[in-house]
Each structure stands twice: as C-alpha cells, then as structure tokens.
Amino acid sequence: MTVNEIVTYTFQDDGIIPNNSKLSVLLYPGVFKDQPNDIEEIFNKNNWLNSWTNGVFNYHHYHSNAHEVLGVMKGSATIQLGGEQGKEVIVAEGDVLVLPAGTGHKKIKSSPDFRVVGAYPNGMSHNMKTGEQSERPVVFEEISQVPLPERDPVYGAEGPLLDNWSS
C-alpha cells in the first residue's frame, strides 16, 4: 500500500441529505494504486465486511445505520458527495473513500470499466435512504447511534480514520 496524504471533507445537513457534520469523509488517494485486486481482502481483514463489488448508484443516496468504505478496483468516476450542493470528487483505481453514516453520494459519470468494492464495519447491514422528507427526523437518531469503527479499513488498528473520527 502506498501511504499518501488523506483528504477530508465535512458536509452539513442540506435539508434533503442529512450528511454527518461530526465525522468527515476521508479520501485515501492512490492507497491501493499498486494492488487494486487486494482491496476487498484488506477491507475484510480489517473487519470491514459484508462486502460487495459493483458500481455506485447514479442518484443521491445514503445509509443512516452504517458507515461505508468504497475502494476503486478499476476505472475512474466523478462522485458527488454531500447532496446537490456538495462536492464532486474524482476517484480512480486504487483510491478509497470512507463515508460516515448519513453522507450522501451519487455517481455523476464514470469510465465504462469503473468498479468498486464496498464494505461496512463489523459487517453491518446497511439501509438505503434517498432524502425523502418522510425519512426525517428518524434518520438523525439512527446516524447518531452508529458506533465508530474499531479499525481503519486500510491500515487496521492504527490509521487516519481512527485519528480523524476520534477527535
């Protein structure tokens, strides 16, 4: 694994997507640049389980009951984080995004070969929320109840996620 600088983004409730104002999104640029095929195995080894391989939905959605990690195995994409007024982030093979519970995400565009692996701390089951008004205010309570992960999905017992989310 390549150790690069971690990029963080924090998003506030935009009235549709709750986001997570207490925990930042973390982007690990190129951390698996030399070993994209090992992403799922390393996530699982670090207790980020219930993994899947596919793409990212092309509509805004979030999970109010689980944090999520996305590792880019192949290709590239522009992902909008934080809802309509959020930030467009370009991710490419080897990049990892860690999304705290409540963080909106949507694929804007991607290369034809774009493929990610996703996983959740302790193999948590995740729900699917799209920002309907009927989801409020319950989702804020759900988000606040999601426990912090015990391990960083990339680095394990010591890593930027644990440092960033504990402060």
N, C-alpha and C positions, 0 to 999 in steps of 0.2 A: 504494500500500500504506500502510496505517495502521501507525505504529510504536507498539506498546503494550508494557507490561511483560510479560516472559516468565515463565511459571510452570514450576517444575521439580518433579519427583517422582523419588525413587530407591527402588527395590524390591530386596529381598534374595530369595534362593532360598527358596521356601516348602515345599520338599520335593516339589512337583509341577511347578511352573513355575520354571525357573531364574532368570528375570529377569536384570538386569545391574546388579550392585552398584557397578560402576566408572563407568558412564555414566548420566546422568539422562534421563528422559523430559522433553521440552520441549513446552510448550503455548504457542502464539502466539495469544492471544485476539484475534479480530476482525481479524487482519492483512490479510485479503482481503475485509473487510466490503463495500467498495465495488466490488470486482471479482472476485466468485466464479467467473466464467467464464474468468478468466485463470490460474487456479491451475495447471492442468496445463502450460500453456505456460511459466510461470515456473519450475516444478519442472524441466522438461526443459532450459530454458536454463541452469539451474544444475547440469546434469549428474546430476540425479536422474531416471532414465529407466526403461524397462520399465514404463511407467505403464499404469494400468487405471482404469476408472470403474465403481463398483458400490456396495455397502454394506459392512458389517463383519459377519463371522460371529457367530452367537449362541451360540457355545461358546468356551471358553478355548483359545487357540492362540498360537503364537509362531513366530518364524523364527530358527533358530540360526546361519544362514550369511549374514544380511544385515540391515542397518538398514532401517527403513521410515518413510516420511513419509505422512501422511494429511491431506488438505485437504478440509474440508467445503464442498461446492459448493451444497448445498441442504438445507433442513430442519435438524433437530436430533436428538441422540441422547444417551443415557447410555451411556458406555463404561466397563467395569470394566478397570482396568489392574493388572497385578501378580499376578493369580490371585485365588482365592476370598477371601483376606484382604487384597486390595489396596484400591485407591481407586476409587470411582465418580466419573467426571468427566463433566460435561455439556458437550457441544460443539454449536456452532451454525454456521450459514452464515458462512463467512469465517475460521473457526478452523483452525489447523494443529497437528497432533500429530506429533512426531518420536519414534519408538520405537527405542531401541538394540536390537541383536540380543539375543534371549533374553527380551524383555519380553512378558509375557502380555497379551492384550487380547481383549475379548468385548463384543458389543453386548448391553446389558440391555434397552433399549427405544429406539424411535425414532419420529419423526413419519413418516407414510406417504410423504412426499416425500424422505426422507433419502437423500443421495447423496454419496459421497466419491470423490476421486481419490487413488490411491496410487502411490508410485514408490520406487525404490531407487538408492543412489549408484552411479554408473557403470553403471547398468542391470543390476546384479547379478541373477541368478536367485535366487529365494528358495525355501526348503523350507517344509513345513508340519508343525509339531510340535504335539502336543496334551497333553503332560505324561505320557505313558506311562512307566512305570518302565524299560522296555527302552531308552528314549532316553538314559538316564544310563549312564555318566558322559561319553559321547562328546560330548554337546551342549556341555558346558563347554569342551572343547577347541575345538570349532567356533566358539563365541561369542568366545573369546579370539583367534581368528585373523582375525576380521572387521576389515578395515582401517578407520581413521577416514575419513570423507568429506573430500574436498578443498574442498568448497563447502557453504555453508549452503543448504538447499533454497529458502529465501525470499529471502535477501539476497545470496547469491553468495559472493564472495571474502572478505568480511568480514561476520560475523554472529554472533548469540548462540550458535549451535550450535558454531562453531569455538572461541569463547572458553570455553564451558562444558565441552566434551568434551576440551579440551587440558590442562586443569588436573588 
